[in-house]
Amino acid sequence: MKFRINPLTSDIIISIYVLITLYLRFKFENDTPISTVNSMVIGVCFIVIIWVLIKLKVLNPNWFGLFNSKKTKS
């Protein structure tokens, strides 16, 4: 049995992760003079971590219900 996190918790974890990584990137880039390419590599590495967790089905984002495929009939 795989370890799976429910959709709402996954959304919250991803949101917190994005905010923390953006903060860390801005803080690190202000403290250390690095090039644009290095900054992009750091950003891609942070994105790859989340992408792998989604592909392994550990995180199951619902995107806070923004992309509901079910349409209600009126």
MIKEKE-337918 format. One line per field, with one value per residue: y, z, x of N, C-alpha, C in turn; residue number from 1; residue in three letters. Coordinates in pm, 1 decimal, decimal comma, always signed. Example, Ala and Ser with C-alpha at 12.3 -4.5 7.8 and 13.67 -1.06 7.14 Angstrom:
// MIKEKE-337918
nyy -569,0 / -225,0 $
nzz +780,0 / +708,0 $
nxx +1319,0 / +1285,0 $
cayy -450,0 / -106,0 $
cazz +780,0 / +714,0 $
caxx +1230,0 / +1367,0 $
cyy -330,0 / +3,0 $
czz +780,0 / +787,0 $
cxx +1320,0 / +1290,0 $
resi 1 / 2 $
resn ala / ser $
//
This chain:
// MIKEKE-337918
nyy -116,7 / +212,9 / +524,1 / +780,6 / +1111,0 / +1299,3 / +1503,1 / +1778,1 / +1823,6 / +1783,1 / +2003,4 / +2212,4 / +2152,9 / +2179,5 / +2451,1 / +2576,2 / +2482,0 / +2603,7 / +2876,4 / +2885,2 / +2798,5 / +3001,9 / +3220,4 / +3136,9 / +3127,2 / +3400,4 / +3520,5 / +3390,4 / +3463,8 / +3740,2 / +3761,2 / +3636,6 / +3686,5 / +3557,6 / +3410,7 / +3449,2 / +3207,6 / +3017,7 / +3079,0 / +3003,3 / +2727,9 / +2648,8 / +2706,1 / +2526,4 / +2283,8 / +2288,3 / +2275,2 / +2027,3 / +1850,3 / +1865,5 / +1785,5 / +1519,1 / +1403,3 / +1428,3 / +1272,8 / +1022,5 / +973,9 / +1042,4 / +1295,7 / +1430,4 / +1651,3 / +1869,4 / +2111,1 / +2303,5 / +2276,9 / +2419,5 / +2326,9 / +2168,9 / +1892,6 / +1799,7 / +1904,9 / +2088,3 / +2028,3 / +2243,9 $
nzz +0,0 / -90,3 / +40,3 / +75,5 / +55,8 / +143,4 / -82,7 / +2,7 / +210,6 / +61,4 / -112,4 / +72,1 / +173,5 / -60,4 / -116,9 / +111,2 / +81,9 / -161,7 / -89,3 / +116,2 / -23,3 / -215,1 / -46,8 / +67,4 / -164,6 / -248,9 / -22,8 / -14,9 / -265,2 / -235,9 / -32,5 / -137,1 / -414,6 / -701,0 / -1028,6 / -1292,6 / -1417,5 / -1222,6 / -1032,0 / -1169,3 / -1190,7 / -922,7 / -873,0 / -1053,7 / -943,2 / -698,3 / -798,4 / -926,7 / -712,7 / -598,7 / -824,5 / -859,2 / -623,7 / -676,0 / -908,0 / -805,1 / -665,5 / -398,8 / -314,2 / -377,9 / -543,7 / -548,5 / -637,6 / -499,4 / -587,4 / -823,0 / -1084,9 / -1152,6 / -1301,3 / -1307,5 / -1396,6 / -1291,4 / -1343,1 / -1428,2 $
nxx +83,9 / +61,5 / +182,8 / -40,5 / -159,8 / -444,3 / -648,3 / -705,9 / -520,5 / -289,7 / -303,2 / -267,4 / -11,2 / +143,7 / +102,8 / +216,7 / +479,0 / +555,3 / +546,5 / +742,9 / +973,7 / +996,0 / +1044,8 / +1291,0 / +1451,0 / +1449,0 / +1566,5 / +1818,0 / +1922,7 / +1941,6 / +2130,5 / +2354,9 / +2560,2 / +2453,4 / +2428,8 / +2183,2 / +2128,8 / +2200,9 / +2007,3 / +1775,1 / +1821,9 / +1810,0 / +1538,4 / +1414,5 / +1494,7 / +1354,0 / +1093,2 / +1095,5 / +1106,9 / +845,6 / +699,6 / +784,6 / +682,4 / +409,2 / +384,2 / +452,9 / +228,8 / +212,1 / +145,7 / -170,3 / -300,6 / -583,7 / -612,7 / -750,1 / -1012,6 / -1037,8 / -1029,4 / -1264,2 / -1403,2 / -1657,3 / -1972,4 / -2246,9 / -2590,2 / -2852,4 $
cayy +0,0 / +335,5 / +634,3 / +883,6 / +1220,8 / +1339,6 / +1620,9 / +1908,2 / +1831,4 / +1799,3 / +2143,6 / +2295,8 / +2124,8 / +2239,4 / +2597,1 / +2612,9 / +2451,9 / +2708,1 / +3000,9 / +2872,4 / +2794,2 / +3135,5 / +3301,4 / +3095,5 / +3170,2 / +3545,4 / +3550,5 / +3340,8 / +3542,2 / +3873,0 / +3750,2 / +3583,5 / +3725,9 / +3444,1 / +3446,5 / +3415,9 / +3063,9 / +2946,1 / +3102,3 / +2919,1 / +2588,4 / +2629,2 / +2702,5 / +2400,8 / +2175,3 / +2292,0 / +2229,9 / +1883,6 / +1776,6 / +1856,0 / +1708,8 / +1377,3 / +1358,0 / +1415,5 / +1157,5 / +901,2 / +970,5 / +1072,3 / +1413,3 / +1420,9 / +1784,7 / +1895,2 / +2251,0 / +2374,6 / +2266,8 / +2515,3 / +2259,1 / +2065,2 / +1842,6 / +1773,2 / +2022,6 / +2070,5 / +2056,7 / +2325,3 $
cazz +0,0 / -100,7 / +129,4 / +0,6 / +135,2 / +82,8 / -169,8 / +70,6 / +277,6 / -44,5 / -156,0 / +176,3 / +176,1 / -179,3 / -100,2 / +210,0 / +21,0 / -260,5 / -17,8 / +185,8 / -119,7 / -271,9 / +55,4 / +76,0 / -285,6 / -245,5 / +83,3 / -57,6 / -378,1 / -188,0 / +50,7 / -215,1 / -556,3 / -792,5 / -1162,6 / -1326,5 / -1447,8 / -1094,8 / -972,4 / -1240,5 / -1154,7 / -788,2 / -888,1 / -1119,7 / -845,3 / -606,4 / -870,4 / -954,3 / -590,3 / -591,9 / -940,2 / -831,0 / -522,9 / -740,6 / -998,8 / -723,3 / -602,4 / -256,2 / -307,9 / -470,4 / -538,3 / -604,5 / -679,7 / -426,4 / -661,1 / -934,3 / -1212,9 / -1138,3 / -1430,2 / -1294,2 / -1417,2 / -1234,9 / -1435,5 / -1363,7 $
caxx +0,0 / +139,6 / +148,1 / -111,3 / -213,6 / -571,3 / -634,1 / -701,5 / -391,4 / -190,0 / -308,6 / -208,7 / +131,9 / +204,8 / +99,3 / +318,1 / +608,1 / +585,5 / +575,9 / +870,8 / +1083,3 / +1012,7 / +1111,1 / +1430,8 / +1521,5 / +1469,9 / +1662,3 / +1948,4 / +1970,5 / +1979,2 / +2250,7 / +2466,2 / +2553,5 / +2455,9 / +2382,1 / +2045,0 / +2121,8 / +2199,6 / +1876,1 / +1678,8 / +1849,3 / +1754,2 / +1392,8 / +1375,5 / +1513,2 / +1240,8 / +973,4 / +1109,3 / +1073,0 / +699,2 / +653,7 / +809,4 / +586,3 / +278,4 / +389,7 / +453,9 / +96,5 / +218,2 / +59,8 / -283,1 / -361,2 / -715,3 / -599,4 / -856,1 / -1137,5 / -1043,0 / -1047,8 / -1365,4 / -1451,4 / -1799,3 / -2055,0 / -2380,3 / -2700,5 / -2955,1 $
cyy +123,9 / +438,0 / +745,0 / +986,7 / +1269,2 / +1473,2 / +1754,6 / +1927,8 / +1849,3 / +1943,3 / +2235,4 / +2276,5 / +2190,5 / +2391,6 / +2644,7 / +2591,8 / +2561,0 / +2839,1 / +2995,9 / +2872,2 / +2929,0 / +3227,4 / +3266,9 / +3138,8 / +3319,4 / +3583,6 / +3508,9 / +3426,2 / +3684,4 / +3870,0 / +3710,8 / +3630,2 / +3603,9 / +3488,0 / +3403,0 / +3266,9 / +2982,4 / +2960,9 / +3014,8 / +2772,2 / +2557,3 / +2618,8 / +2573,0 / +2283,5 / +2171,6 / +2241,3 / +2080,0 / +1801,4 / +1758,8 / +1769,8 / +1558,5 / +1324,6 / +1343,1 / +1293,7 / +1024,8 / +881,1 / +982,5 / +1194,1 / +1400,2 / +1554,2 / +1790,6 / +2037,2 / +2335,3 / +2377,9 / +2361,0 / +2448,9 / +2143,2 / +2022,0 / +1813,0 / +1905,5 / +1993,3 / +2108,0 / +2137,6 / +2302,0 $
czz +0,0 / +0,3 / +46,1 / +96,9 / +66,2 / +9,0 / -97,7 / +142,4 / +176,2 / -94,3 / -55,0 / +182,4 / +57,7 / -166,5 / -2,3 / +153,4 / -77,9 / -191,1 / +52,0 / +87,1 / -187,5 / -172,8 / +63,1 / -46,7 / -283,7 / -139,6 / +41,6 / -170,0 / -337,4 / -107,8 / -29,7 / -359,6 / -648,0 / -926,0 / -1184,2 / -1353,5 / -1319,2 / -1024,7 / -1038,5 / -1206,9 / -1016,8 / -795,6 / -951,0 / -1024,1 / -745,5 / -673,8 / -896,0 / -831,1 / -578,6 / -705,3 / -915,8 / -728,0 / -581,6 / -832,4 / -923,4 / -647,3 / -450,5 / -230,0 / -414,8 / -473,3 / -606,5 / -659,2 / -623,6 / -504,7 / -779,8 / -1067,8 / -1198,8 / -1275,1 / -1425,3 / -1310,3 / -1362,4 / -1339,2 / -1362,9 / -1425,5 $
cxx +89,1 / +90,6 / +86,1 / -167,4 / -340,4 / -557,2 / -625,2 / -567,8 / -279,5 / -186,1 / -241,5 / -57,3 / +202,3 / +208,1 / +205,7 / +457,9 / +648,7 / +621,6 / +712,3 / +987,1 / +1104,0 / +1083,7 / +1259,8 / +1511,0 / +1548,9 / +1573,2 / +1803,0 / +2006,3 / +2007,7 / +2108,7 / +2374,0 / +2454,0 / +2566,1 / +2398,3 / +2238,2 / +2029,2 / +2119,2 / +2065,0 / +1770,6 / +1698,2 / +1793,1 / +1601,4 / +1344,4 / +1390,5 / +1397,9 / +1113,3 / +977,9 / +1073,5 / +921,5 / +645,3 / +670,9 / +710,2 / +445,7 / +276,9 / +391,4 / +322,7 / +104,0 / +130,8 / -47,6 / -356,5 / -497,3 / -721,1 / -712,8 / -987,7 / -1148,3 / -1073,8 / -1144,7 / -1414,7 / -1601,0 / -1876,3 / -2193,7 / -2486,5 / -2805,1 / -3090,5 $
resi 1 / 2 / 3 / 4 / 5 / 6 / 7 / 8 / 9 / 10 / 11 / 12 / 13 / 14 / 15 / 16 / 17 / 18 / 19 / 20 / 21 / 22 / 23 / 24 / 25 / 26 / 27 / 28 / 29 / 30 / 31 / 32 / 33 / 34 / 35 / 36 / 37 / 38 / 39 / 40 / 41 / 42 / 43 / 44 / 45 / 46 / 47 / 48 / 49 / 50 / 51 / 52 / 53 / 54 / 55 / 56 / 57 / 58 / 59 / 60 / 61 / 62 / 63 / 64 / 65 / 66 / 67 / 68 / 69 / 70 / 71 / 72 / 73 / 74 $
resn met / lys / phe / arg / ile / asn / pro / leu / thr / ser / asp / ile / ile / ile / ser / ile / tyr / val / leu / ile / thr / leu / tyr / leu / arg / phe / lys / phe / glu / asn / asp / thr / pro / ile / ser / thr / val / asn / ser / met / val / ile / gly / val / cys / phe / ile / val / ile / ile / trp / val / leu / ile / lys / leu / lys / val / leu / asn / pro / asn / trp / phe / gly / leu / phe / asn / ser / lys / lys / thr / lys / ser $
//
